Amino acid sequence: MNIYVSNLSFNVQDEDLRSYFAEYGDVSSAKVITDKFTQRSKGFGFVEMSDETAGQKAITELDGAMVDGRSIKVMIARPKEDRPSNGGGGGNRGGSGGGGGRSFSNNNRW
């Protein structure tokens, strides 16, 4: 069972996350997601537990728990394609409103 944990303190490390869930059962992996440039926590992570019953109990008991001064959110992780999109994909984000215009660096025109 893959579990999503959000609203984590920026001080929480992988091993801390593992220890929160270990009392409920075997933790296959625990990963706090970090910014790839700064290596600073993004405030969320994922925990994988091999036993679904233990995972569900951990979700029930840890959702809303105070960890390092923050109330964490714990839920079943959903695959990326199951999450709602942010605004329906792309669209016109401003900028070039018209069509067909051409510009040339040497000021030639059609």
JOHUTA-V262981 format. One record per residue. N is the residue number from 0. SS is DSSP state (h for helix, s for strand, l for the rest). PSI is psi as a letter, one per 40 degrees, with the letter a starting at -180 (none if undefined). D_FIRST is the distance of its C-alpha to the first C-alpha in Angstrom with 1 decimal. Layout:
N,SS,PSI,D_FIRST
N,SS,PSI,D_FIRST
This chain:
0,l,h,0.0
1,s,h,3.8
2,s,h,6.4
3,s,h,10.0
4,s,h,12.9
5,s,i,16.4
6,l,f,20.0
7,l,i,19.7
8,l,i,23.1
9,l,e,24.3
10,l,e,24.9
11,l,h,21.3
12,l,i,20.4
13,h,d,17.4
14,h,d,18.3
15,h,d,18.8
16,h,d,15.4
17,h,d,14.1
18,h,d,16.6
19,h,d,15.6
20,h,e,12.2
21,h,d,13.7
22,l,e,15.6
23,l,e,12.7
24,l,a,11.4
25,l,h,10.9
26,s,h,9.7
27,s,d,9.5
28,s,i,10.6
29,s,h,11.9
30,s,h,14.1
31,s,h,16.6
32,s,h,17.9
33,s,i,21.6
34,l,h,24.6
35,l,e,25.7
36,l,d,29.3
37,l,e,29.4
38,l,e,26.3
39,l,i,26.0
40,s,i,22.7
41,s,e,21.9
42,s,e,20.6
43,s,i,16.8
44,s,a,13.9
45,s,i,10.3
46,s,h,8.3
47,s,h,5.6
48,s,h,5.2
49,l,d,6.1
50,l,h,6.9
51,h,d,5.5
52,h,d,9.0
53,h,d,9.1
54,h,d,6.4
55,h,d,8.4
56,h,d,11.5
57,h,d,10.9
58,h,d,10.6
59,h,d,13.7
60,h,d,15.6
61,h,e,15.2
62,l,h,15.6
63,l,e,19.3
64,l,i,19.8
65,s,h,22.6
66,s,h,21.6
67,l,f,24.6
68,l,e,26.5
69,s,i,24.0
70,s,h,22.0
71,l,i,18.4
72,s,h,16.2
73,s,h,12.6
74,s,i,10.5
75,s,h,7.6
76,l,h,8.3
77,l,i,10.5
78,l,i,12.0
79,h,d,15.4
80,h,e,17.4
81,h,e,16.0
82,l,i,17.3
83,l,i,21.0
84,l,i,23.5
85,l,g,26.1
86,l,e,29.3
87,l,e,29.1
88,l,h,29.4
89,l,b,32.3
90,l,i,35.6
91,l,h,38.7
92,l,f,38.1
93,l,a,41.8
94,l,b,44.2
95,l,h,46.1
96,l,d,46.9
97,l,i,49.6
98,l,i,49.7
99,l,e,52.1
100,l,i,53.4
101,l,i,54.2
102,l,i,55.2
103,l,i,57.0
104,l,d,57.7
105,l,e,61.3
106,l,e,62.0
107,l,i,62.8
108,l,i,62.3
109,l,none,62.3
